[in-house]
């Protein structure tokens, strides 16, 4: 498994696990990131926030929160 924070811009990511305490898991799932969901990394410079797209919605995540999301890199979006 790979961290969302390590996923390159333009790649799709399948969420497999969310680590952290109750509050972190709740906050991450409230913004639409849940186990089994697929998202696209729009922007990840390795520093600052990561912008992801879930369906038609774009969301910015801090690096700390993105490091709690684990899953599989599905490669570059076509």
C-alpha positions as CSV (number, residue, x, y, z in Angstrom):
1,X,0.0,0.0,0.0
2,X,1.0,3.6,-0.6
3,X,0.3,6.9,1.1
4,X,-1.9,9.3,-0.6
5,X,0.7,12.0,0.1
6,X,3.2,10.1,-2.0
7,X,0.9,9.8,-5.0
8,X,1.9,11.9,-8.1
9,X,-0.3,14.5,-9.7
10,X,-2.6,13.1,-12.4
11,X,-2.7,9.6,-10.9
12,X,-5.8,7.8,-9.7
13,X,-5.8,6.3,-6.2
14,X,-7.9,3.6,-4.6
15,X,-8.5,4.1,-0.9
16,X,-7.9,0.9,1.1
17,X,-7.3,2.1,4.7
18,X,-7.6,5.3,6.8
19,X,-5.2,5.4,9.8
20,X,-5.5,7.7,12.8
21,X,-7.8,8.3,15.7
22,X,-11.6,8.5,15.7
23,X,-11.6,12.2,14.9
24,X,-9.2,11.9,12.0
25,X,-11.1,9.0,10.5
26,X,-14.4,10.8,10.9
27,X,-13.1,14.1,9.4
28,X,-11.6,12.3,6.4
29,X,-14.8,10.3,5.7
30,X,-17.0,13.3,6.1
31,X,-15.2,15.0,3.2
32,X,-16.0,11.9,1.0
33,X,-12.8,9.9,1.3
34,X,-13.8,6.4,2.3
35,X,-12.4,2.9,2.0
36,X,-13.2,1.6,-1.5
37,X,-13.5,5.1,-3.1
38,X,-11.4,6.1,-6.1
39,X,-10.0,9.6,-6.4
40,X,-7.7,11.5,-8.7
41,X,-4.7,13.6,-7.4
42,X,-5.0,16.9,-9.2
43,X,-2.0,18.6,-7.5
44,X,0.7,17.3,-5.2
45,X,4.0,19.2,-5.0
46,X,5.2,17.2,-2.1
47,X,4.7,20.2,0.2
48,X,1.6,22.1,1.2
49,X,-1.8,20.9,0.4
50,X,-2.8,18.1,-2.0
51,X,-5.8,18.7,-4.2
52,X,-7.8,15.6,-5.0
53,X,-11.0,15.1,-7.1
54,X,-13.7,12.7,-5.9
55,X,-16.4,12.5,-8.5
56,X,-17.0,16.1,-9.6
57,X,-15.7,17.7,-6.3
58,X,-12.2,19.0,-5.7
59,X,-10.9,18.9,-2.1
60,X,-7.7,20.2,-0.6
61,X,-6.0,18.1,2.1
62,X,-3.0,19.0,4.2
63,X,0.0,16.6,4.1
64,X,-0.7,15.3,7.6
65,X,-4.2,14.2,6.7
66,X,-3.0,12.8,3.4
67,X,-0.5,10.6,5.2
68,X,-3.3,8.9,7.0
69,X,-4.9,7.7,3.8
70,X,-3.4,4.5,2.4
71,X,-4.3,2.6,-0.8
72,X,-3.2,1.7,-4.3
73,X,-1.8,3.9,-7.0
74,X,-3.9,3.0,-10.1
75,X,-1.6,5.0,-12.4
76,X,-2.0,8.0,-14.6
77,X,-5.6,9.0,-15.5
78,X,-6.3,8.7,-19.2
